[in-house]
Amino acid sequence: MIPSKFSVGQLVQFIPHLGDAHIPPGTYTITRVMPRDSQDRTYRVRSSRDGQERVLPEQQLRDASGKPSK
């Protein structure tokens, strides 16, 4: 089993792609590590800006603490 890059409670920065204009960029808190069912792991996150929860792919998240991630 491949370990997750981020953990519950960790702050991450969302980096939107071209088709993600409806998702605000910014800081999110990991609320759940989703089961791996594809190539890229996904996370349930809560926005610090609007409080909305979303499921986002690991490849579009960066550690927001400034510390190196796992």
N, C-alpha and C positions, 0 to 999 in steps of 0.2 A: 504494500500500500504506500503510495506516494504522500508524504506529509504536505500539509497546506502551508502556503507561504505566509499567510496572515492568520491571526487568532481572534477569537471573540473579544470584543472590547477595544481592539486596536483601532487607532485613527489612521485612515488612508485618504489619499487624494485621488479623485476620479479624473481621468484624462479622456475626454470625449473624442470620438472619431467623427467623420463627416455626417453620418446618419444619426448621430446622437444629439441633435440640436434640442430635442424635447427634454433631455436630462441635464439639469444644471451641473456645471463643473463645481468643484470645491471639496470640502472635507466631509467625509462620511465615517461612521462608526460601524465596524463589523458586528452584526448581531447574530449571525449564524454562518457556519461553513457548510455549504450545500454538498450533498453526496456527489461524487465525481461520476458523471454519466456521459462525458464527452472528452475531447482532447484538453479543453481548458476548464479548470476548476472555476466555479462560481461562488459568490458570497451574497448573503442577504445583508444589506447595509441600510443605515438610517442617515439621512442628510442632516447636517447641522444647520443648514440654511432654512429648509422648509419642513423638516420633520418627517418627510415621506420616506417609506421603505421601498427599496428596489432590489432586484437581483442583478448584479454586475459581474462581468468576467474578470478573472485575475489579471489578464494581460493589460487591462485598462486601469489598474489600481497601482498606486505607489505608496510606500510608507510615508506618513505625514509627520512622523516624530523626528525625522532627521537622522535616526539611527539606522545602521544597516539591517535589512530584513533577513530572515532565516534563509 
